């Protein structure tokens, strides 16, 4: 089965670091981009950035550039989203998602999401 | 960035109704637009891509149209399972890709 499996919910304090994961299976992980999408509580979807695991080419939305780091380890078919110093405003659901096309980045496969709660 | 604006933000309708949701882009995106359905606590689900292409497995009561800057998602006859939030996404180029703010479809 083609799927993306995300790591579990996290509760962190402001200033802490965090790395969440997204493991792909059922397809050639290194041959498809993987994107990250944020959804703050009660809000819409926000496109954060995308990585091509084959060569780690990474693109960020300007809104998220410098705020997060996207990485991937193709040897274990896993993409990551990490923060070095969390803020309360990072509280959100984070989805990883895969475009079916190399060139066109709309997402036909989604993970179930990882809920990140940042609170003192 | 290309801004995507959906209208309405909330739509109340009844089972069997025909409903239309609009998505406008701040500049031309040709037909590089996708529509997603999202239910509470669930990940989005792709419905439509390239403005009017129906994703495999999506019921034919869903359709999309438009090009350039104005697009619509139409549900021809609402079913109970269709009450959800719908979002558009442009993928014209990495500008970056952006989503609309979402339209919540509620039961009247």
Interface residues (C-beta under 8 A of the other chain):
Chain A: X37 X44 X45 X46 X47 X49 X59 X60 X61 X62 X95 X97 X104 X105 X106 X107 X108 X110 X111 X112 X113
Chain B: X1 X32 X34 X36 X38 X42 X43 X44 X45 X46 X49 X50 X55 X87 X89 X91 X94 X96 X97 X98 X99 X100 X101 X102
